[in-house]
Amino acid sequence: MATIPKGLDLKSIWLFSGCTTAEIRKIRSSLEEVDVPSGKVLVEEGTIGREFFLVVDGTARVTRNGRKVALLGPGSHFGELALLDRRPRSASVVSDSDMTLLVLSQRHFNSVIEAVPTISRKLLAAMATRLRESDAKAIG
């Protein structure tokens, strides 16, 4: 099992917000700890995504159409939509420093869904909530 840093609660990530403690434990056991060097392309805009990342240590920059849009540090996460829709990435993420990441692959995510089918309904509810929040921002 990968080491989850103190203060990083998987339930704080919208995708897993409705999960029980036992379900979070199952997800946590599926995470793989990976160390990457500075300058490593973690995800590339336009490519199909197959994993979700949690930043344990280090920083990375997010670019869209070649322009920096965000800086990610410990506790940040990215790639969760790839687990749900397997569509092209909407941005690139490159490590700015040596990093430690926790990675949930598509294969492990699918295994979690099969082992704990109730998670599917909770993920759908979390997606609906996020969509409603986005709609409210667009309208407001």
Secondary structure as UniProt FT lines:
FT   TURN            6..7
FT   HELIX           10..12
FT   HELIX           14..16
FT   TURN            17..18
FT   HELIX           21..29
FT   STRAND          32..36
FT   TURN            38..39
FT   STRAND          41..43
FT   TURN            45..46
FT   STRAND          51..57
FT   STRAND          60..64
FT   TURN            65..66
FT   STRAND          67..72
FT   TURN            74..75
FT   STRAND          77..78
FT   HELIX           80..85
FT   STRAND          92..95
FT   STRAND          99..105
FT   HELIX           106..115
FT   HELIX           118..139
//
